Amino acid sequence: MRFSDIPGLQEEKKRLISFFKSGKIHHALLFFGKEGSGNLPLALAFATYLNCDKKIENDSCGDCPSCNMMQKLIHPDLHLIFPVASSPKITKEVVSDKFLESWRISFTENPYMNINDWFEICGIENKKPNISKEEAKNIIKKLSLKPFQSKQKINLIWLPEYMHNSTANALLKIFEEPPGDTLFFLVSNNYQKLLKTIISRVQMFKVNNFEPVDIKKYLGKYDDSSEQEIDSAIFLSDSSINAAEKILLNSEDDNLSFLKDWLRNCYSENFLEINKKMEWFNNLSKMSKRAFLHYSLKLMREALVSKIETSLVKVSAEEEKFINNFKKTLDKDSLADIILLFDMSISNLDGNANPKILFLNLSIKLSNFFQTIKT
């Protein structure tokens, strides 16, 4: 991964290069940005740049042996740590090293992946992500080794917010005073979940959201998609390249059709049909469940926005038709309440709530809500 592989984020790239040129690289950098931001690719691009044998003005060369190994994520001085969970094949000593090949493939296919993408690819999507104390022991053990090829070892911890408290406490000392040839790059989507003692030992590095023009440049590789389709995907993505790509590649016609039918059943209290919908929802992968709820949430928000200013709404013709019909019976306060219901359901799904119970609970609340409005 090179800086040039990442669209936009020019200020972030300049700052990182200035760290190197000034000789002032903090031993523990925390790259924080929202899900779907460029914080993980940026951290790896910086690691590639630091290890590059033939740096050019504002990037790594991309051709030297170090760059070639970094491109494949097999550099001996790059240690990758990330959330894992037990699987049918791996039940003991569940640490990153045992999933490394799968993670390399996952990142190569989708550099902007999230935890759900990663767990679905490696087949452990229904488990709770964790960076265990056993992982901390592995990290500390590797610190005793000298760099093999570069001047420093780089330990990249993806999503440290999934560290168990015992893991975080075990790493406090090395975050504060690591060996002189060691750097830590922490890449977080929710650093507020980290222990304050961890945050106090790192240098915060904010990675801003992608600009629409940058996401459009990235999605330009899909030349069979129209400009309108790309623009719509970008608008619905909430500045996430990962979400925009999923929206573009996965037609949302089925989601819209299902949403309209489901809301109609909730409105008429047709729980026989709602039960059928519940089975459909339950059979989706966790990523697809989350995508459907996010899609529904987006349309609810657009319905609310259209109540305020229709010119701000950017959706397809079919979605606009649905929004115009749906909002007729609801005022702004009612739409805001429904948005909160969907938002809470997404949070509960991320917290590994039972999907059947979650969907039924949401259906009942929506149905009760509609009955209140009708009276």
Secondary structure, DSSP 4 states (H G I P E B T S, - for coil): --GGGS-S-HHHHHHHHHHHHHT---SEEEEE--TTSSHHHHHHHHHHHHH-SS-BTTB--S-SHHHHHHHTT--TTEEEE--B---SS--SS--GGGGHHHHHHHHHH-TT--HHHHHHHTT-TTSPPBB-HHHHHHHHHHHTSPPSSSSSEEEEEE-GGGB-HHHHHHHHHHHHS--TTEEEEEEES-GGGS-HHHHTTSEEEE-PPPPHHHHHHHHTT-TTS-HHHHHHHHHHTTT-HHHHHHHHHS--HHHHHHHHHHHHHHHHT-HHHHHHHHHHHHTS-HHHHHHHHHHHHHHHHHHHHHHH-GGG----HHHHHHHHHHGGG--HHHHHHHHHHHHHHHHHHHTT--HHHHHHHHHHHHHHHHHHHH-
